Amino acid sequence: MLGEGWAKYLDPSETATSEYSSDISPVILAAHLNQFEILQMLLRKDAIIEKPHKHYCSCEVCEEERISDGLHRSLKRINTYRALASPAWISLTSSDPVLSAFKLSRELQKRAKVEDEFKDQYLQLYGIIIQFMNKVLQKEQCKHYAVDLLNQCRSTEEVMAVLNKEDNFCNEEVDLSSAKCSLARLKLAIKYEQKTV
């Protein structure tokens, strides 16, 4: 009930006087307001924010929304991305906030190009992600984080551990001297156009 379908449980007479539209669920509102404690509580109750479908998705739900009310569909998508861009949401739901922020920033840039009518809003959200990364990484530009992290390494083994960290890397007890030199994080930085690295 705390996720996307929450509005169907509301009394229709109350929704007309509601301050928020039906696509703003409690978890989305908490994320919009960056309410860390409220989000924690909602997440403990299994609240979710479903990522919007691709702009040109042709599934039955998207087609129906596109035909019935394209503007409502676009507003719902921008409200969802605003919630997904919340620093509190990213911090609470991601095991790797930096990677999540990289991916989301790239997705927001793509959305800004595709959805011209909401370009400014998507670019504003992109700016929020960059600010979040600046705070997380405590630097003026998030692109410098990896370089700064490497500067903090005290040995070749630590440098290799940082550069070779895979997305699905679960085993922290790997012998780095025998580990394959994949440079996964360096490749990831290049993929997400973090050119400072």
C-alpha positions in Angstrom: 0.0 0.0 0.0 2.9 2.4 0.5 4.1 2.1 -3.1 2.5 3.0 -6.4 -1.0 1.6 -5.9 -1.7 3.5 -2.7 -4.2 5.9 -4.2 -6.8 3.3 -4.9 -7.3 3.0 -1.1 -8.2 6.6 -0.8 -11.7 7.9 -0.4 -12.5 9.7 -3.8 -14.1 12.6 -2.0 -10.9 13.2 -0.1 -8.6 13.0 -3.1 -10.3 16.1 -4.7 -9.2 18.2 -1.8 -5.8 16.5 -1.4 -2.8 18.7 -1.6 -0.9 16.1 -3.6 -1.8 14.2 -6.8 -2.6 10.5 -6.6 0.8 9.6 -8.1 2.6 11.1 -5.1 2.7 8.1 -2.7 3.9 8.5 0.9 7.3 7.1 0.0 7.6 9.4 -3.0 6.6 12.4 -0.8 9.1 11.5 1.9 11.8 11.2 -0.7 10.9 14.5 -2.3 11.3 16.1 1.2 14.5 14.1 1.8 13.0 12.8 5.1 15.6 10.2 6.0 13.9 8.9 9.2 10.5 8.6 7.5 12.0 6.8 4.5 13.7 4.4 6.9 10.4 3.6 8.5 8.6 3.2 5.2 11.4 1.0 3.8 11.0 -1.2 6.9 7.4 -1.6 5.9 8.6 -2.7 2.4 7.7 0.6 0.6 9.2 0.9 -2.9 9.6 3.4 -5.6 9.3 1.7 -9.0 11.6 3.1 -11.6 9.7 4.5 -14.6 9.5 2.6 -17.8 11.5 3.8 -20.7 10.1 6.8 -22.5 9.1 4.8 -25.6 7.9 1.7 -23.7 5.1 0.0 -25.5 3.8 -2.2 -22.7 0.0 -2.2 -22.1 0.2 0.1 -19.1 2.3 2.7 -20.8 0.2 2.7 -23.9 -2.9 3.2 -21.9 -1.4 6.0 -19.9 -0.1 7.6 -23.1 -3.5 7.5 -24.8 -5.5 8.5 -21.7 -3.4 11.3 -20.3 0.1 11.9 -21.7 0.7 14.9 -19.4 -0.2 13.0 -16.3 2.2 10.2 -17.4 5.0 12.7 -17.8 4.3 14.4 -14.5 4.2 11.0 -12.8 7.6 10.1 -14.3 9.2 13.4 -13.3 7.8 13.0 -9.7 9.2 9.5 -9.6 12.6 10.6 -10.8 12.6 13.5 -8.3 12.1 10.9 -5.5 14.8 8.5 -7.0 17.2 11.5 -7.0 16.7 12.1 -3.3 20.0 11.8 -1.4 18.1 10.1 1.4 16.6 7.6 -1.0 19.9 6.8 -2.7 21.7 6.5 0.7 19.1 4.1 2.1 18.4 1.9 -0.9 21.8 1.5 -2.6 24.6 -0.7 -1.5 26.8 1.5 -3.7 25.5 5.1 -3.7 28.3 6.4 -6.0 27.4 3.8 -8.7 23.7 4.5 -8.3 24.3 8.2 -8.6 26.5 7.7 -11.7 23.7 5.6 -13.4 20.9 8.0 -12.4 22.8 11.1 -13.5 23.3 9.5 -16.9 19.7 8.5 -17.1 18.5 12.0 -16.2 20.7 13.5 -19.0 19.1 11.1 -21.5 15.6 11.9 -20.3 16.4 15.7 -20.7 17.2 15.0 -24.3 14.1 12.9 -25.0 11.5 14.7 -23.0 12.1 18.2 -24.2 9.0 19.6 -22.4 10.6 18.6 -19.0 14.2 19.2 -20.0 14.7 21.9 -17.3 13.3 19.7 -14.6 15.5 16.7 -15.6 18.6 18.9 -15.7 17.6 20.3 -12.3 17.4 16.7 -10.9 20.8 16.0 -12.6 22.2 18.9 -10.6 20.7 17.5 -7.4 22.5 14.2 -8.1 25.7 16.0 -8.7 25.3 18.0 -5.4 24.6 14.7 -3.6 27.7 13.2 -5.0 29.7 16.3 -4.0 28.4 15.9 -0.4 29.0 12.1 -0.4 32.4 12.5 -1.9 33.1 15.8 -0.1 34.6 17.4 -3.2 33.4 20.2 -5.6 33.1 17.8 -8.5 32.1 14.2 -8.2 34.4 13.3 -11.0 37.4 13.9 -8.8 36.4 11.3 -6.2 38.1 8.3 -7.8 41.3 10.2 -8.2 41.1 11.4 -4.6 40.4 7.9 -3.4 43.4 6.5 -5.3 45.5 9.2 -3.7 44.5 7.9 -0.3 45.7 4.4 -1.1 48.8 3.3 0.8 49.9 0.4 -1.3 49.6 -1.2 -4.7 47.2 -3.8 -3.3 44.8 -1.0 -2.2 45.0 0.6 -5.6 44.2 -2.7 -7.3 41.3 -3.3 -4.8 39.8 0.0 -5.8 40.3 -0.3 -9.5 39.2 -3.9 -9.8 36.0 -3.7 -7.7 33.2 -5.3 -9.7 29.5 -4.5 -9.3 28.8 -8.0 -8.2 32.0 -8.3 -6.1 30.8 -10.1 -2.9 33.8 -11.9 -1.6 35.9 -9.4 0.4 38.5 -12.0 1.2 40.1 -12.2 -2.3 43.9 -12.6 -2.6 44.8 -9.5 -4.5 48.1 -10.7 -5.7 46.4 -13.5 -7.7 43.3 -11.4 -8.7 42.8 -10.6 -12.3 43.5 -7.0 -13.3 40.1 -6.1 -14.7 40.1 -2.4 -13.9 36.3 -2.6 -13.6 35.9 0.7 -11.8 38.1 2.5 -14.3 36.0 1.1 -17.1 32.8 2.0 -15.3 34.0 5.6 -14.9 34.8 5.8 -18.6 31.4 4.3 -19.4 29.6 6.9 -17.3 31.8 9.7 -18.8 33.6 10.5 -15.5 36.6 11.6 -17.5 38.6 13.0 -14.6 39.4 9.5 -13.5 
